Amino acid sequence: MKVLVTYASKNGSTEEIAETIADELLAYGLDVLCRSAHDTDASDADAVILGSAVYAGRWLRPARHFLKDQSDRLRRMPFWIFSSGPFGEQATRPTEDDLRWQEPPRVLTRAESLGVRGHVVFGGRLPTEPHGFIENAMVRNTPEDTRDARDWSAIRMWAASIAHELGAQERIGRPVVSA
Ligand SMILES: Cc1cc2nc3c(=O)[nH]c(=O)nc-3n(C[C@H](O)[C@H](O)[C@H](O)COP(=O)(O)O)c2cc1C
């Protein structure tokens, strides 16, 4: 069973989430490849996990294109999607309105039409080196201890549930990356 974990990330935090998912799947004995959505396709995969950082309510372009371009393959294999973004209050207590900005409705509609097995929103991390007025204002207005809202145990648990769905029985390895 070859699993492709593929992602779109601007500032690296979604890439680290994808790597952690890949690491957990590896620990379950699956054959895993973790690649940017920019330079991969699903041709060699038996299952796919696709994720993107969310900016201004949208997935990044490489992940949007992957979902569209690989749709014929995805509809014939098990696949899952994740979005990463919220931090601070929005990560812990999202309102209805926040939710629309955390998981783009059009992405979800398309993924559902292809038979996506599951979807999830993970907390994100604000840029560590903000550029421009907006990023700097976001960082300034967010308390330091809530700027990175990635929940590594939730991420690993989600990956483990996928490993089980793909038929892996038990965790045979120790994680390689300790996040
Ligand atoms: C300018 C800007 C706009 C953002 N817009 C959203 C948004 O609409 N929804 C959301 O959930 N997160 C939003 N975020 C948070 C990012 O998705 C979060 O920082 C994410 O972890 C970035 O991932 P990356 O490091 O992989 O690029 C925004 C962040 C910035 C800096």
PDBQT file of the ligand as one rigid body, heavy atoms in Angstrom, charges set to zero:
ROOT
HETATM    1  C1  LIG A 201      -2.369  36.978   5.427  1.00  0.00    +0.000 C 
HETATM    2  C2  LIG A 201      -2.889  35.728   6.100  1.00  0.00    +0.000 A 
HETATM    3  C3  LIG A 201      -4.177  35.290   5.817  1.00  0.00    +0.000 A 
HETATM    4  C4  LIG A 201      -4.683  34.131   6.434  1.00  0.00    +0.000 A 
HETATM    5  N1  LIG A 201      -5.966  33.714   6.171  1.00  0.00    +0.000 NA
HETATM    6  C5  LIG A 201      -6.463  32.622   6.811  1.00  0.00    +0.000 A 
HETATM    7  C6  LIG A 201      -7.804  32.175   6.567  1.00  0.00    +0.000 A 
HETATM    8  O1  LIG A 201      -8.551  32.720   5.771  1.00  0.00    +0.000 OA
HETATM    9  N2  LIG A 201      -8.245  31.082   7.246  1.00  0.00    +0.000 N 
HETATM   10  C7  LIG A 201      -7.448  30.414   8.141  1.00  0.00    +0.000 A 
HETATM   11  O2  LIG A 201      -7.912  29.436   8.736  1.00  0.00    +0.000 OA
HETATM   12  N3  LIG A 201      -6.169  30.800   8.369  1.00  0.00    +0.000 NA
HETATM   13  C8  LIG A 201      -5.668  31.883   7.739  1.00  0.00    +0.000 A 
HETATM   14  N4  LIG A 201      -4.373  32.282   7.955  1.00  0.00    +0.000 N 
HETATM   15  C9  LIG A 201      -3.500  31.492   8.828  1.00  0.00    +0.000 C 
HETATM   16  C10 LIG A 201      -2.595  30.575   8.004  1.00  0.00    +0.000 C 
HETATM   17  O3  LIG A 201      -3.379  29.641   7.299  1.00  0.00    +0.000 OA
HETATM   18  C11 LIG A 201      -1.640  29.866   8.969  1.00  0.00    +0.000 C 
HETATM   19  O4  LIG A 201      -0.661  30.795   9.342  1.00  0.00    +0.000 OA
HETATM   20  C12 LIG A 201      -1.044  28.599   8.351  1.00  0.00    +0.000 C 
HETATM   21  O5  LIG A 201      -0.519  27.787   9.384  1.00  0.00    +0.000 OA
HETATM   22  C13 LIG A 201       0.031  28.930   7.349  1.00  0.00    +0.000 C 
HETATM   23  O6  LIG A 201       0.516  27.747   6.787  1.00  0.00    +0.000 OA
HETATM   24  P1  LIG A 201       1.953  27.655   6.077  1.00  0.00    +0.000 P 
HETATM   25  O7  LIG A 201       2.980  27.985   7.136  1.00  0.00    +0.000 OA
HETATM   26  O8  LIG A 201       2.036  26.244   5.637  1.00  0.00    +0.000 OA
HETATM   27  O9  LIG A 201       1.951  28.638   4.949  1.00  0.00    +0.000 OA
HETATM   28  C14 LIG A 201      -3.866  33.419   7.343  1.00  0.00    +0.000 A 
HETATM   29  C15 LIG A 201      -2.539  33.865   7.599  1.00  0.00    +0.000 A 
HETATM   30  C16 LIG A 201      -2.061  34.999   6.986  1.00  0.00    +0.000 A 
HETATM   31  C17 LIG A 201      -0.648  35.441   7.298  1.00  0.00    +0.000 C 
ENDROOT
TORSDOF 0
